[in-house]
Amino acid sequence: MTAAIMAALLSGSAWTGASAAPQQFDCVLTDTAEQLASENRAIVVVFDQSGKTLKAQDGSQSYSFKNVSISNIAISGDVDLVSIGIDRSSGGVVWQQYAADKVVTEFGHCRQSEANR
Amino acid sequence: MNLSSDTSQVEAGRTVLKFPAALIAARKMGSGSQKYWLAAAIGALCVLAGVGALWWSIGGKSPIQYVTAPVTRGAISRTATATGTVNPVLTIIVGAYDSGVIRNIYCDYNTHVRAGQVCAKIDPRPYQATLDQYSGRLLRDQAILEKDRRDLARYQQLAAQNSIARQQAEDQAYLVNQDEGTVKLDQGYVESAKINLEYTNIVSPVDGTVVSRNITGGQTIASNFQTPTLFLIATDLKQMEVDTNTSEGDMGGVKEGDRATFTVDAFPKRTFQGIVTQVRQSPNTVQNVVTYDVVIGVDNSDLALVPGMTASVQIVIDARTDVVRVPNQALRYTPGGLSAVSATGAPASGTQRVWVLRDGASVAVPIVPGLDDGNFTEIVQGDLHPGDQVITAESGTQGGSPSSSPPPRF
């Protein structure tokens, strides 16, 4: 039980602690209103707080975000018709795609990548 | 009169001659010499009197020295000064429609957001549960409606065959109508629950920049009593405005489209340019001082201006370029002080005069003044030309006040 709590705290510190090296996170977009659980998508997010860069890999599509904002509370950026926002304390992520008449919003959760540990 | 008996006395064995006795002795030297000395004394007195009169006339009253300034050609602008605050053109207050616990925050200070971007998420589970309840009730009532409709069709058929009472078929028809109403009510509840669930997403309604975040994760939002402000989003920080407190005394000249300049403490050597975009009619009264909000639109492409900065604004009420102008001191100057004005006569109504130094003498020139910017006054009419030296002060006279500027000329 104690070990699990420690692991959770360490995992959480990856979100809130400042680190000079780029950080990679594995995210799963889980819930849209019309989406079944089997249709969950996995994306990889890499951000560099010192360089203020934010990139994401969604399947074969890669994004290098602009208007990047990285604080101790949230990470966000947008490029073209896509925006991303990540809550650093909870790991919650919102992925939005903007069309002319509607916005498709996907929520999910991110976890620190094994490569960072 | 026996002079010798009372002017010669023998004191201690020597003879002492008193003044009457000396005069008698001089007389004894001869009457021609006496006349010579008297004439010399009178001549010396006359010379002394002449020198004194000359010194009095020259040394006691020094020549007048004039302080002049040149007539120039240039621009004049009359301005109204005011202080103001730099603000975004439009700041959106993002609140919450739902109550609940903030589950996630996706935006922070300075985050650039798009219209429709989710900035925070309220725990949706209570609202999802409500939606599920209403959805279930809708399904149930839709099933009841379907059953009652089939019964109605069946009863109508039987009533037509006179197998059942007509009233039974009619009662079934009313029941179907009730069911339809119930389903419609359920559909409304479901839609309402969907909307409430959708409102758990705190969404930016505009493209902009988050200038304030007033929530933290885990915070409980109670929207029932007072709508909380979660975020302030400035629409476009590249277009700013300065809200000024302009004195009511300046309001007569200020109008939309006037040019304005201002400085901020952060950039003391930089002058920002703006345009009056709005003159608001609503007065602001603080301690009996009435001011009005004159809005200055400013281009902030380099994002140098930040919301909240204090601006010292000058609104150009009127401006002239390439006009003949004189320093304002020249209009205030009167030779010999105010007492001399009555002696020389006042200028005609609507005109003034300035004094110009021409050929070493001061000459009064009638003028019609125009725009005044506090330092210079435009000359609308008058025999003044660039390069003329107008008198601004004089020194060296009893009535003249010495100028603080270095004594020039003349």
Interface residues (C-beta under 8 A of the other chain):
Chain A: N67 S69 S71 I73 A74 S76 D78 S83 G85 I86 D87 S89 S90 G92 V93 V94 Q96 Y98 V103 T105 F107
Chain B: R103 N104 I105 Y106 C107 D108 Y109 N110 T111 H112 V113 R114 G116 Q117 V118 C119 K121 N201 R213 T216 G217
